[in-house]
C-alpha cells in the first residue's frame, strides 16, 4: 500500500510539472485563435495586439522545442548515436515536413491529431532532457551572445510577429492555402476554390501545414524565424570547421567559439552584396518558404563538409528528400552541394563522406520524383514554373479541373515581353569585379591582423606556444563554401530570373564566413614563415573586438535600422496594422465591400493590384472576391474572357457572380475585364449600377427596364480603352488579344515602363 501511494505521488508530481510547463503554450494558442483577432489587429490594435505579441513570444520556443524533439525521436528510432542540436532541428523539420504531407494526402490533417502528436512527442522528450553544451564563459562570449540575442529579438518583432500585410505574394499565394488546408484538413483543393498555384508551392511544406491546423496562417512567419535561427546555428558550426584557428596557436583556438558566434551574427545581419539584390536574410518575406529552403541549403553544406558519420547519412537522405519534395525546382542547389561534396570526398578518399554526399543527391532526386508525380497526376502538369518546359507534357483535361492553361499562356506572354534578356552579358564582369572586391577586403583585413600580431609579439611576448608544430588543417571545407557561394552568385548575376535572385539571397549570409576563411588561411601561411609573429597574447582579443564592432555596426546599420523604420515597437505597443508606415494597400476597402454586398460574390474588372488585400482575405466570406487566375471563375476563362458576351454572361450567372467592381481612375484592367461582355456596346445592354462611391462603381445584371447610368458607362469604357492603349504602348502589342486570337506576338518591345500608367491612367 505504501509503495502504491509513493508511486501515485511520484506520478502526480511528474504530471504536475509537465502541466505547468505546457499551460503557457495552451493559453497562447487560445489567445491567438480568439474570434476577430485579425480584424482587431488590422483596424483597432490596443490590448489585443499586445496580447498577440506576448502569445507568440511565449509560444515560439515551444514550437522550436517540438521541432527539435521530433528530430531527437527520429534519431532515437533510426540512429542510436550522439547528435548535435543543429542536426536534431533539421532532421526534426524534415520529419515533420514529410509527416504533414502524408497526413494532408490522407485528408486527416486535423488539429486534434496534430496537437495530440505534438504533446506526445514533448512528453516523451521531457523524460530525457539533455544538458546544453557548456562553453567557457568569457567576456567576449557574453558580449557576442548578448549582441546575438539583440539581433534575434529585433528580427523576431519586425519580421515574425507583425503579420505580413505588405507583400502581395504572401496574401495571394501562401496564407490562403494554409487557411484552406486548415479548413479542409487536406492538401487537396476544394472544387469551389481551386487555388492550384498555392497547392503547387505549398502542399509539400508539411511543417507549415501541421502548425496551421491549430494556429493562424501567419504561423508561417514564426516558422521562418525558426529557420532564420537555424541558419545562424549552421554558420556557427561551419565556422568552427572552416576557420583553421587551431593552426594559429592556443590563444586563437581558445577564441574559436566567440569568433564563430560573431560570424554567425555577421552572416545573419549581412546586407546586400550587389545593387540589384535586396538586403540580406533579415529583410526576406518571412511569410514565404524561402527561409526554409535557404536553411536546408546551408545545412547541406555542413553535412558534406564535416567528417561523416552514420547520422549524416540519415540527415542527408531525409532532409534532401523533404526539401526537394516541398518544391522540386530548388533541388538544383542541392545537386550543386552534392556535387561539391562528392568531388572533395573523392579527392580525400573519404568513403563515408562520399556516400553521404551521394545520398544527398539521391534524396533530392527522390523528392523531385515525388513532387513532380503528385503534381502531374493531380494537377495535370509537373510544375507551372518554368511553364515553357512543362507546358508540352501538360494534360489539358486534368488541369482544366483547377485552372486555365490559357491564363498561364497569357502570363508567359506578358512576362516574356517584360523581361529584357535571359542572359546578362555584363553579369560575368560584375561577378569578377565583386570577387576582386571581396579578395581585396580580405587581403587588407589579413594584413591588418598581421600588423597587430607582429606588434603584439613584440610588446607582449608569450613564447610557450610558438615552438609547437601544428598539422595543416584541411582546406576542403573552405573550398566547398567558396565554390558554392561563387557558383550561386554567378548564376543570379548572369541569369535575369527574379525567383532565382530572391532564392539566392541566402548566400549573403555565407560571405563573412568565406572571407574570414580566406583571411585565416592567409594567416596560416604567414605563420609558416614567421611563427614568431604569433607569439603575442592579445592579438586574438583585438581580432575579437574588431569582429564585435563589425557585428554591432552591421546590426545597427541594417536590421536595427529596418526595425526603426518599420516602427515595429509601435505595433508591440498596440498600433493597428493599417497605420503602420509600410502599409500602403487599402484594407478598409475589403471591409467596406463585405458590409456593402453581404454574401454576394464580386468580380473585379480592374484594380487587380489594388484588390490584392481582398483576395482570399480573412476579413471576407470565403470566395467573395473572385481571384483573377485562381478560382472557379478563372477555371472557365475560355468561356468568360475568350468567349462571346452571351457565353460569358451565362457562365458567370451559373457561378453565382452577380456583382462587378470597377475602380475609378484605375486602368489596371486584366484578363476578365477585357472580355467582350464588358466592351462598350454590351455595358448598357446588360448591366446597371447597383451602387456608386467616389472610389468605385459596383455593377450588377440589368433587370427589366433598368438603364445603366450614362456617366458610368462612359467612364468605364474610357478606362478600359485607355488600359488597352497603355498595354500597346508598353509591349508593342496587346497581350490579351494575342492570346484570344492565338496570333503570334510581334516580338517587339516598346516602353515597359509605361505600365506604371495603369495605376493613374495618365
N, C-alpha and C positions, 0 to 999 in steps of 0.2 A: 504493500500500500504506500509506504513511504517513497519507494523508488518510483512508483507511478506518479505520485504527486510532484516529485522532483522533476521528472520528465515533462510533466504538464507545464510546470513553471518555466522550465527551460524553453519549451515550445512557444509559450506565450511571450516570453521575453524576446525570443528570436523574431517572432512575427511583429511584436510591438515596434521594435526599432526599424523594421522594414516598412511598416505602415507609416511611421513618422517620416522616413526618407521619401516615400512616394507621395505623401499628402501635398506638398507644394506643387508637384507636377500635375496632380489631378485638379487642383484649384486653378492652375494656369490654363489647362486645357478647357476648363469650364468658362473661364473669363474670355478666352479667345473665340469661343463659339457662341457667345451670347447673341441673340437676335438683334439685328440692327446695328451691330458694331461697325460694319464697313461704312454705312451711311453716316454714322456719327463721326467716324474718323475723317471723312471727306468734308463734311459741312459744319460740324459743331465743335469737335475736339473736346477740350476740357478733361475732366477726370477719366472719361472713357479712354482717351488716348494715353493718359499716364498709366492707367492700369494695364492697358495693352502692351506698353513698353516693358513694364515690370514683369508681366507674364512671360514675354519672350526672353527676358534676361534670366528668369528662373528656369524656363523650360529648355533652352538651348543646350546647357550642359547635360541634361538628361538625354536629349537626342544624340549628342555625341557619345555618351556612355552606351546607349543602345547599339550604335553602330560598332563600337569597339568590342562590346560584349558579344555581339554576333560574330565578329572576327575571332575572338578567343574560342567561342564554341565551335566554329568551323575548324580551327586548327586542332582543337582537342579531339574532334571526331575523326580527323584525317591524318594529321601530322603531329605526333606526340614529341615535340621538341620546343625548346625555348624560342620565344618570338619577341620582336621589338614592337612597341606600341604603334609605330607607323605602319607596320605590316598588319597588325590587328585592325587598324582603322580601314585600310584599303581593301583587305580581304572581307571585312565585315560589310563594307559598302557594296562590293561586288556580289556578295551572297544575297544581300537584300535587293539589289537590282534584279537578280535572276528570280528570287522568290516572289517579288512583287509582280514581275512579268508573268510568272506562272499562275499566281492567284488571279490576276486580271484575265489571263487567257481562259481560265476555268470559270470566270464570272462569279467568283466567290471573294471578291475584294471588299469584304465587309469590315467596318470599324471594330466590331466585336472580335473578329478573328485576328486582326492586326494588333489591337491593344492587348488581347489575351496572349498572343505570342510574345509581344514586347515585354509584358510583365513577367512571363515565364522565363525569358532569357535574362532579364535583370535579376530575378530572384536566384537563378542558377549562378549567375556571375557574382552575386553578393556573397556566396559561400566561399569564394576563393579570391578575395581581394588581394591584389599584389601590391607591395610597396613600390612607390615610384623610384626610378633610378636616382640615386643621390650623386650630386656633384659637389666638389669642394666649394664652399661658399666664400666668394671673394668679392671685393668691391666692384671690379669690372663686371662680374657675372650678375650681381644685384642691379647695377646700373643698366646693363643691357636688358635684363628681364623686365624692369620697370618701363623701359622705353618700348619694349615689345608689347607689353600689356596696354600701354597708352595707344599704340598704333592699332591694335586689335579692337579696343573699345571705340576708337574713332570710326573705324570702318564698319563695325557692327551697328552703331547707331545710324550712320549716314547711309549705308547701303543695304543692310539686312533688315533692320527693324521698320524703317519707313516703307510702307507699301509703294511699289513702283507704279505711279500714275503718270509717268512721263514717257516711257518707252512705248511706242505704238506696237512693236512686235510682242512685247510681254502681254499686253492686253488682248491681242488678237490671236496669238499662236501658242501661248503657254498656259496661263491661268485658266482659260476657258476649258481646255481639255482636262486639266486636273479636276475642275468642278464637275465635268461630265462623268469622269471616272468615279468620283465620289457619289454621284447621283445614281449611276447605273451599276456600280460595283463590278465593272468590267472594262477591259480596254477596248472592246468592240463598240462601234459607233451606233448611235440611235438613228433610226430611219428619218426622223423629223429634224435631226440636227447633225448632218454628216460632215463634220469638220475634219476632212481627210488629211489636210496638211498637219494639223495638230496631232493626229494619230501617227503619222509617219515619223515625226520628230519626238513624240512623247511616249509612245506605248512601250518602249524598251527601257524607260527610266523608272525601274521598279521601286527604288528607294523613294522617289518623289511620289509615286502613285500610292504607296503604302501610307506614308505620313499624311497625304492629302485626304485620306479616308476619314480621319478624325480631327484634322486641323484645317484652317482656311487655306486656299490655294497659294497664299503668299508665303507658305512654309518653304516654297522653292528658294526664296531669298535666304532663309536661315540655313538650308542645306548648302547653298553656295558658300555661305560664310564658313561652314564646317570644312568644306573643301579648300577654302582660302587658307584656313589654319593648317590644313593638311599639307598644302604646298610649302608653307613655311617650315613645317617639320621635316619634309623631304629635303629641302635645301640645307637645313641644319645637318642632316645625316650625310648628304653629299659632300658638304664642306669638310667634314671630318675625314672623308676618304680622299677627296680630290686635292686638298691642300697638303703638301709634304712638309708640314711643320716639324715633324719628328726628326727630319734631316737637318734642321737648323739649330738644334740644341735643346736642352732640357727646358729652359725657360720659355722658349717658343712652344714647345709641346704642352707645357702647363697652361698656356694661354689658349689652347685649341678650342675649348668649349665656349668661352665668351666670344672668340673670333667667329666660330661657326654660327653662333646665335646672332651676332651682329650682321653677318652676311645674309642670314635668313630675313632679318628685318629690312636690310637694304634691298633685298630682292622684292619683298612684298611692297615696298614703298617706291620702287624704281619707276621713273616716269617714262615718257616716250623715248624711243631711240631713233625715230625718223619723223619728219614733219607730217607725213600723210597718215600716220598711225595714231590712234587715240592713246592717252596715257596708260599707265600700267594696270595691273590686276585690280587695284582698289577702285578703279573707275568703271570696271566692266558692269554690265547689266546683270545683277545677281538673280533676277527672275528667270534668266535663261539657263541653259545647260552647259554653257561654255566653260565655267569653272570646274564642272565635274570632269569633262574630258581633259582639260588642262591639268588637273591634279593627277589623273591617271597617267598622262604622258610623262610628267615629271617623275612620278613614282616608278615608271618602267625604266627610266634612266638609272635609278638607284638599283633596281633588280638586276640589270645586266652589268652594272659596274662592280658591285661588291663581290666578295668571294661567295660562290654559290653553295647553298645547302638545299636540302630537300624542301624546306619551307619556301624557298624561292621558286622552285618548280611549281608548287601549288599556287603561289601568288601570281606567277607569270601566266599560268594557264587560265585560272578562274577570272583574274582581273582583265586580261586581254579579251576573253570571251564576253565578259559583261560589258566592257567598254565598246567593243565593236557591235554587239547586238543592240546597244542603246541607239547608236547611229553609225551605220556601217561605213559611210564615206570617210569618217575620221580615222579609219583603220590605216590609212596611208601613212600617218605619223607613227603608228605602232610598227608597221613594216620597216620604216626607216630606223627606228630604235632597235628592232630585232636584227636588222642587217648589220648595224654598227656593233651590236653585241656579238653576233656570230663572227665577224671579222676579228675583233680584238681577242675573243676567247680562243679562236683557232690559232692566232699567232702566239698566244700564251700557252697553247696546248693544255688548256683548262677544259677537260671533257665535261665535268658537271656544269660549268658555266655555259659551255656550248649548247648543252641540252636545254638549259633554262632559256637561253636566247631563242632557240628553235621553238620551244613550247610557247613562247610569247607570240611568235608569228603564227604558229598553228592555231593558237587560241583565237587570234584575231580573224583568221580565215574562217574558223567555225562560226564565230559570231556574225561575220558578214553573210555567210550562207543562211544562217537562221533568220536574220533580219530581212534580207532580200526575199527569202522564200515566203515569209509571213506577209510581207507587203504585196508580193505578186499574187499569191493565191487568195488574198483577201481584197486588196485594192485593185489588182489587175495591172500593176506597174511596180517594178522593183524599187524605184525611188523617183521622185519628181525633180531631183537635183543631182547631177546635171540632166535636165529634161531632154536635151537633144540626143543624149546617149540612150536613154531608156524608152524614149517615145517609140522606137522601132519595134520593141517587143511588147508594148502595152496591149492589154486586152480591152478594147473599146467597150464591149458589152459589160464586162465586170466593173470597169471604172465608172461607167455611166450610172451605176447604182449609188455612187457617192458624189461625183462631181462631173465636170465637163472638160474634156480634153481640148475643146475649142478655146476655153478660157486660158488654159495653160499655153496653147499656141499663141494667144494674144500676149501673154506675159513675155514669152521668149522674143516675140517680135519687138515689143516695146523696149525691153531691156537691151536687146542686141543693137537697137538703134541708138540707145543712150550710151552704151559703153564704147569708149574710144578705140582701144586696141586691146587684144587679149595679152599680147606680149609687149612689155615695155623695153624699148631699146636702151633707154637710159638706166634701166634697173641694175644691170651688171656694174656699170660705172659707179652708180650710187652705192651699191653694195661694197665695192672695193674701197671707195672713199670712207665709208663707215668703218670698215675693217681697219683701215690705216689709222683712223682717229682713235679707235679702241686700243690698238697696239701702241700708239704714241702716248696716250694717257697712262697705259700700263708701264711703259718704259720710264716715264717721268716719275711715277709713284715708286717704282722699284729703285730708281736712282736715289730718290729722297730717303727711302728706308736704308739704303746702303750708307748714305752720309750719316744718318742718325746712328746706325750700328757702329760705324767707324769712330764717331765721336764718343759714343757710349763705351766702346772698348778702351779708349784712351783715358777717359775720365773716371770710369767705374769698372775697372777690370775684375773679372772673375774667371780664372783660367781652369777651374775644376772640370769644365765640360768641353774644353776646346780640343784636347788631345784624343778624345774618344772618336774612333772611326765609326761612321754610321753608314748602313747599307743604303743604296739608292732606292728610293720608293718607286712604285710602279706608275708610269706615266699614262697607262691605258685609260684610266678614269678621266683624266683631263682631256685626252683625245676624244673620247665619246661625247663629253659635254660640248667641247668646241665644235666638233663636227656636226652635232645636232643643231646647235644654235646657228651656225653658219648656213646649214642646209635649209632650215626653215626660213631664216631671214632672206636668203637668196630667192627662195620661191615667192615669198609675199612681196618682194621688191620688183620682181620681173614679171609676175602674173597679176593682171588687174582683175582680181576676183575678190569682191568685198567680203564674202563669207570666209575665205581663206585668211585674209588680213585680220579679221576680227578674231578668228580662232588662234592665230599665231601670236597674239599679244602675250601669251604665257611665256614666250622665250625672253621677254623683257626681264622677268624675274631671275633668269639664269645669267644675265650679263655680268652682274657683280661677281658671281661665282667664277665665271670663266676668266674675267680679268684678274681676280685675285689668284686664281690657279696659275695663270701665266706669270704673274709677278712673283709668286712663291718659288716657282721653278727657276726664275731668274736669280733669286736669292740663293737657291741651292747651288747653282752653277758658280756664283761668286764665292760661296763658302768653300768650294773645292779648291779654289786658287788662293783665297785669302781667309783661312779659318780664323785667324786672329781678330778679324773684324767682328766676329760674332762672340767675342769673349766678354761682352759687357753684360750688365744686369738689367738695364731699364729700356732697351730698345723695343722689346715686345710690349711693354707698358705704353710707350709712346705710340706704337702702331695701333694698340687698342684704343687709346684716347682719340687718335685720328679717325678710326673706324666709328667710334661712338659719335664723334662730332658729325661725320658724314651722315650717319643714320638719323641723328636728331635734325640736321638741316634738311635732309630729304623728306622726313616725315612732316616737318613744319611747312615746307615749301609746296608739298603736293597733297597727301591725304588730309592733313590738318587744314590746308587751305580750302580744299573741297568741302570739308566738314563745315567750315565757317561760311563759305559762300552759299551753301545749301541751307544755312541756318538750321542745322539738324537739332540743336538744343531747343529751338522754338517748338519743334514737333514734340520733343520729350516733355516740354512744359505745357503742352495742350493746344498748340496752334492747329487748326484744321488743315487738311491736305490741300484744299483748293486755294489756300492763301500762302502756300509755300512758294519761294521765289522761282523755282524752275518749272512750276506747273503752269503751262500756257494753254492747255486744252480746256474747253468749256464743259465742265462736268455738270453744271446746272442744267444744261440743255437736256441731258438724259432724264433728269428728274422732272423737268417740265413736260417732256414728251410722254412720260409714263402717266402723269397726272391728267394730261390733256386728252389722251387717246385710250385710256383704260386698257382693255385686253386686246385691242385690235393690233394687228401686225402692221409695220411701217416699212416701206421700201424707199430708201433714199436714192434719188436720181443723180444728185451731185453732192459736193461736200464730203467726198469719201474720207479724206484725212481729218476733216473737222468732226466727222461722226465716229472716229475711232474709239473714243471713250464709251460709246453706247453699244458697240457691237459686243455681244456676249456679256454685257455689264451685269454685275451682281445687283445693281440698283433696279434693274428692269425685269419684267417677267421673261421667262426663258424663250428665246427665239423671237422676241418682239421686234427688234430692229434687224431686218434681213441683211445678212452679211453678203458682200458683193460676190465673193467667189467660194464661200464655204457655207452652204445652206441648201435646203430642199429647193429653193427658188433657183439658185445658181446651177443646180443639177439639171434644170430644164432650160439652160442658157440657149440651146439651139432653137427652142420654141419661142422663148420670150424675146431675146435680143436679136437673134438671127432670123426669126420667122416673121410672118405678116402681122399686122396690127390685130386682126381678128384672132389669130392663133395665140398671140401674146396675151390678149385680154382674157380669153377663155382659160388659159393656163394659170394666170395669176388669180382669177376668181376661184378656180378649183383648189388652189393652195391657200385660200383664205387671206390673200393680200388685197386689202381694200383702201389703204392709205398710202400716199406718195409724198415724200418730203422733198422740197426744193428750197435750198438756202439762197437767200438774196445776196447779190454781189459776190457770187462764187461760181466760177466757170469750171470747177473740177468735176465735170461730168465723166462718167466711167461706165463702160460696159452697158448695163441695162438702160442707162439714161439715154443711150444713142439708139435704142430700139425704135422701129417705125411707129410703134404705139405712141411715142411721145414727140413725133415730129409735128410742126405747127398745124398741119391740116387735120390732125387727129385730136389735138388737145381740146378744142372747142366742141368737137362732136362726141367725145367720150367722157370728159371729166368736168368736175365743178370744184369750187373752192370750199372745203369744209371749214377751214379756219385760216386766219392770216395774222401774223405778228410783224413787228418791224424787222424781224430777222429771217422769217421763212414763210412760205406758202405750204399748206397741207391740202393736197388734192384728194378727191375721192371719186368713185364712179358716178356718172350722171344718172339721176333717177327721174325719169319723166321729162318735163319741160325745163328743168333747171339749166341755166346758162353759165358758162364759165366767165368770170369777170374779165372783160377785155384787157384791163391793165395787167392782170396776172398772166393772161395768155401772151401778151406782147412781151412782158418781162421775161417769162420762162423761155420763150422762143429765142429772144435776143441772147440770153445766157448760153443756151445750147449752141447757137450758131457761132458765138464768139469762142466757145470751147473748141469747136472743130477747127476754127481758124488758128488758134494757138497751137494745137497739135500739128497742123500742117506747117506752121512756122518753125516748130521745134524739130520735126522729123523729116520734113520734105514730103511726107505722105500722111494720110490719116490711118493709123494702125487698125482701128476698128473696122474701117471699110475694107482694108486688105484682108482681114480675117473673114469678114462677112462674105465677100465675093471670091474668096480663095485666089486672089490675084497675087502675083509675086511682088515683093517690096521693091522699091526703086533702088535700094542700096545706097542712096544718097542721104547724107546727114545735113541738116541745116543748123540752126542755133538751139541746142538742147536747153540752154539757159532760159529760153523763152517759156519753159514750163512753169517758171515761177509766177508767170502772169495768171495762171489758173486760179490762184487764191484771191486775186484782186480784180481780175477781168480787165486789166489795163490794155 
